[in-house]
Amino acid sequence: MSFIKVTPEYRPQIALIELNRPKELNALNLELMGQLRDALQELDKNDTIRVIILTGNEKAFAAGADIKQMAGKSAIDMLNIDQFSTWDQIRKTRKPLIAAVSGFALGGGCELAMTCDMIVASETAKFGQPEIKIGVMPGAGGTQRLTRAIGKARAMEMVLTGEFISAYEAKAYGLVNKVVPVEVYLEEAVRLAQKIAAMSPIAARLAKEAVNRAFETHLDEGLHFERKNFYLTFASEDQKEGMQAFIEKRQPKYKGK
């Protein structure tokens, strides 16, 4: 059974992945996450795709993990299942990944949205890490990415109380990029994707790596990594085209080479 819908050419150079467990508010079971990992890996290999959008539906991006799959497990069961190895593979997606979020993005759903590079939210979106209310805590990056995005005090409050924040609060805190009416949230994600797809895909990939490195290392090492990737862009035809187009006052035509 397929728990996701993949449209490789949703728009030119833009792929769309839709989480598809509507009755369960797109709860993230092991099968869905495995299918999502496989789809992202395939799209990463597809040279015609430059940006990927991940979404759910108007009611829910994803309302959390599938609790029924975990409730009776022991610590050793969870260790052996090793569900987070799938998350690690998703995190390694090289192409820019945009989350289009409407409705609930809770627990694993919030963590999945934060795994993406940018978040476009509808006015109805709600973000939260309510794991504390069922006797556990975030396990797929919620304590780490949320803290980096919105700061220690706000993250601590969300994680320890399980309370949700609105789309507008999430934007004010720096968690999401844009908040728009629910009728246009997916199209707004497409507009953002189109802007990125118009850039050199090589430069975009290297820039994404460098920005992510800022969260994983100290400043000196991050600057060294950024400089290395900057030099690497000069090995591409896109760099020559981009700079020549600027000199000639015309739009560049990037080929991803």
Phi, psi and omega per residue, in radians:
M1 nan 2.370 -3.129
S2 -1.601 2.208 3.120
F3 -1.797 0.064 3.053
I4 -2.387 2.736 3.008
K5 -2.052 2.249 -3.101
V6 -2.024 2.196 3.051
T7 -2.090 1.674 -3.053
P8 -1.049 -0.628 3.141
E9 -2.035 1.025 3.100
Y10 -1.060 -0.732 2.940
R11 -2.443 2.819 3.132
P12 -0.901 2.148 3.093
Q13 1.241 0.144 -3.108
I14 -2.198 2.199 3.093
A15 -1.799 2.631 3.108
L16 -2.156 2.279 3.005
I17 -2.052 2.184 3.121
E18 -1.961 2.182 3.006
L19 -1.199 2.382 -2.934
N20 -2.373 1.101 2.934
R21 -2.241 1.144 -2.977
P22 -1.059 -0.643 -3.125
K23 -1.145 -0.492 -3.138
E24 -1.752 0.279 -3.091
L25 0.943 0.642 3.102
N26 1.047 0.600 3.065
A27 -0.975 2.426 -2.992
L28 -1.560 1.600 3.044
N29 -1.515 3.050 -3.080
L30 -1.086 -0.652 -3.099
E31 -1.174 -0.774 3.121
L32 -1.057 -0.801 -3.094
M33 -1.131 -0.642 3.081
G34 -1.128 -0.733 3.106
Q35 -1.152 -0.674 3.116
L36 -1.123 -0.773 3.093
R37 -1.005 -0.836 -3.105
D38 -1.094 -0.713 -3.127
A39 -1.136 -0.746 3.139
L40 -1.139 -0.668 3.116
Q41 -1.140 -0.675 3.114
E42 -1.182 -0.750 3.136
L43 -1.174 -0.554 3.087
D44 -1.093 -0.514 -3.130
K45 -1.497 -0.215 -3.040
N46 -1.487 1.911 -3.053
D47 -1.198 -0.270 3.130
T48 -1.441 -0.212 -3.115
I49 -1.772 2.266 3.131
R50 -1.965 -0.462 -3.128
V51 -2.446 2.532 3.139
I52 -2.118 2.316 3.052
I53 -1.886 2.314 3.086
L54 -2.013 2.242 -3.095
T55 -2.533 3.024 3.037
G56 -2.074 -1.996 3.020
N57 -2.406 -3.093 -3.065
E58 -1.104 -0.537 -3.088
K59 -1.435 -0.604 -3.086
A60 -2.714 2.266 2.883
F61 -1.228 -1.071 2.965
A62 -2.873 2.202 -3.028
A63 -1.523 0.199 3.082
G64 2.284 -3.025 3.076
A65 -1.339 2.883 3.094
D66 -1.446 1.713 -3.030
I67 -1.109 -0.566 -3.123
K68 -1.065 -0.524 3.138
Q69 -1.321 -0.314 -3.030
M70 -1.934 -0.381 -2.914
A71 -0.936 -0.737 -3.065
G72 -1.639 0.112 -3.043
K73 -1.399 2.626 3.006
S74 -1.633 3.000 3.098
A75 -1.060 -0.675 3.134
I76 -1.206 -0.652 3.052
D77 -1.006 -0.836 -3.104
M78 -1.132 -0.647 3.101
L79 -1.113 -0.726 -3.104
N80 -1.286 -0.631 3.090
I81 -1.113 -0.666 3.065
D82 0.920 0.882 -3.078
Q83 -1.123 -0.413 -3.058
F84 -1.380 -0.197 3.034
S85 -1.114 -0.569 3.069
T86 -1.135 -0.728 3.100
W87 -1.092 -0.683 3.124
D88 -1.076 -0.677 3.131
Q89 -1.220 -0.664 3.088
I90 -1.094 -0.692 -3.137
R91 -1.079 -0.402 -3.101
K92 -1.503 0.089 3.071
T93 -0.957 2.221 -3.026
R94 -1.499 -0.539 -3.089
K95 -1.409 2.645 3.098
P96 -0.969 2.354 -3.041
L97 -2.211 2.096 -3.106
I98 -1.947 2.253 3.024
A99 -1.596 2.212 3.015
A100 -1.833 1.871 -2.931
V101 -1.963 2.222 2.975
S102 -2.332 2.578 -3.135
G103 1.201 -2.501 -2.996
F104 -1.360 2.266 2.927
A105 -2.272 1.501 -2.957
L106 -2.118 2.571 3.092
G107 0.975 -2.129 3.104
G108 -1.042 -0.502 3.096
G109 -1.160 -0.720 3.066
C110 -1.151 -0.723 3.130
E111 -1.123 -0.679 3.121
L112 -1.164 -0.728 3.090
A113 -1.065 -0.699 -3.137
M114 -1.251 -0.373 3.058
T115 -1.198 -0.441 3.081
C116 -1.263 2.907 -3.064
D117 -1.457 -0.505 3.135
M118 -2.538 2.716 3.129
I119 -2.271 2.170 2.969
V120 -1.863 2.205 -3.034
A121 -2.062 2.549 2.968
S122 -1.449 2.876 -3.132
E123 -1.094 -0.340 -3.117
T124 -1.583 -0.049 -3.056
A125 -1.151 2.468 3.049
K126 -2.305 2.295 -3.110
F127 -1.993 2.478 3.129
G128 -2.983 2.780 3.034
Q129 -2.147 1.382 -3.023
P130 -1.537 0.305 -3.080
E131 -0.996 -0.552 -3.119
I132 -1.017 -0.470 -3.097
K133 -1.290 -0.252 3.078
I134 -2.041 0.384 2.979
G135 1.467 0.245 3.087
V136 -2.271 -2.795 -3.138
M137 -2.537 2.911 3.092
P138 -1.010 2.484 -3.110
G139 -2.287 -0.070 -3.109
A140 -2.006 0.603 3.073
G141 1.821 0.021 -3.067
G142 -1.060 -0.712 -3.140
T143 -1.290 -0.414 -3.065
Q144 -1.608 -0.952 -3.101
R145 -1.210 -0.686 -3.141
L146 -1.100 -0.739 3.123
T147 -1.097 -0.722 3.117
R148 -1.163 -0.554 -3.079
A149 -1.404 -0.752 -2.980
I150 -2.108 -0.020 3.110
G151 1.667 2.807 -3.025
K152 -1.103 -0.841 -3.009
A153 -1.104 -0.835 -3.126
R154 -1.194 -0.715 3.120
A155 -1.104 -0.740 3.136
M156 -1.068 -0.725 3.126
E157 -1.114 -0.790 -3.141
M158 -1.128 -0.749 -3.076
V159 -1.253 -0.646 -3.060
L160 -1.526 -0.343 3.084
T161 -1.821 -0.397 -3.079
G162 1.321 0.166 -3.096
E163 -1.337 2.661 -3.120
F164 -1.597 2.812 2.964
I165 -2.137 2.661 -3.131
S166 -1.381 2.976 3.095
A167 -1.061 -0.713 -3.110
Y168 -1.220 -0.633 3.040
E169 -1.127 -0.726 3.138
A170 -1.070 -0.668 3.107
K171 -1.215 -0.753 3.134
A172 -1.096 -0.576 -3.132
Y173 -1.417 -0.215 -3.132
G174 1.647 0.222 -3.120
L175 -1.443 -0.607 -3.108
V176 -2.120 2.758 -3.110
N177 -1.481 -0.772 -3.038
K178 -2.479 2.605 2.997
V179 -2.196 2.195 -3.081
V180 -2.399 2.899 3.081
P181 -0.999 2.618 -3.057
V182 -1.042 -0.506 -3.092
E183 -1.163 -0.348 -3.008
V184 -2.200 0.180 -3.028
Y185 -1.104 -0.654 3.131
L186 -1.233 -0.702 3.114
E187 -1.147 -0.571 3.092
E188 -1.182 -0.658 3.051
A189 -1.114 -0.670 3.090
V190 -1.097 -0.747 -3.137
R191 -1.073 -0.733 3.092
L192 -1.117 -0.759 3.126
A193 -1.078 -0.678 -3.132
Q194 -1.128 -0.654 3.095
K195 -1.095 -0.722 -3.126
I196 -1.263 -0.694 -3.133
A197 -1.109 -0.397 3.134
A198 -1.333 -0.197 -3.139
M199 -1.554 2.990 3.062
S200 -1.119 2.153 3.134
P201 -1.134 -0.496 3.090
I202 -1.195 -0.844 3.116
A203 -1.083 -0.682 3.140
A204 -1.111 -0.744 -3.138
R205 -1.122 -0.788 -3.135
L206 -1.180 -0.654 3.112
A207 -1.165 -0.707 3.089
K208 -1.036 -0.783 3.116
E209 -1.022 -0.738 -3.088
A210 -1.203 -0.732 3.104
V211 -1.088 -0.784 3.127
N212 -1.081 -0.600 -3.138
R213 -1.114 -0.468 3.128
A214 -1.043 -0.472 -3.124
F215 -1.580 -0.084 -2.986
E216 -2.033 -0.012 -3.025
T217 -2.684 3.035 3.080
H218 -1.438 2.971 -2.949
L219 -1.063 -0.804 -3.076
D220 -1.041 -0.796 3.133
E221 -1.164 -0.675 3.113
G222 -1.102 -0.725 3.108
L223 -1.133 -0.672 3.097
H224 -1.104 -0.740 3.138
F225 -1.145 -0.756 3.115
E226 -1.035 -0.784 -3.114
R227 -1.102 -0.729 3.125
K228 -1.059 -0.794 3.131
N229 -1.190 -0.591 3.066
F230 -1.063 -0.844 3.104
Y231 -1.056 -0.648 -3.085
L232 -1.123 -0.524 3.118
T233 -1.077 -0.426 -3.120
F234 -1.335 -0.050 3.026
A235 -1.562 -0.032 -3.049
S236 -1.762 2.640 2.999
E237 -1.169 -0.530 3.139
D238 -1.061 -0.649 3.128
Q239 -1.113 -0.769 3.134
K240 -1.109 -0.755 3.140
E241 -1.131 -0.768 -3.097
G242 -1.098 -0.778 -3.113
M243 -1.272 -0.652 3.116
Q244 -1.161 -0.685 3.107
A245 -1.106 -0.668 3.101
F246 -1.093 -0.778 -3.137
I247 -1.114 -0.682 -3.100
E248 -1.504 0.011 3.119
K249 0.987 0.913 3.101
R250 -2.416 2.940 3.107
Q251 -1.353 2.339 3.122
P252 -1.277 2.685 3.067
K253 -2.063 1.653 -3.060
Y254 -1.463 2.449 -3.115
K255 -2.052 -0.030 -3.141
G256 1.248 0.552 3.126
K257 -2.207 nan nan
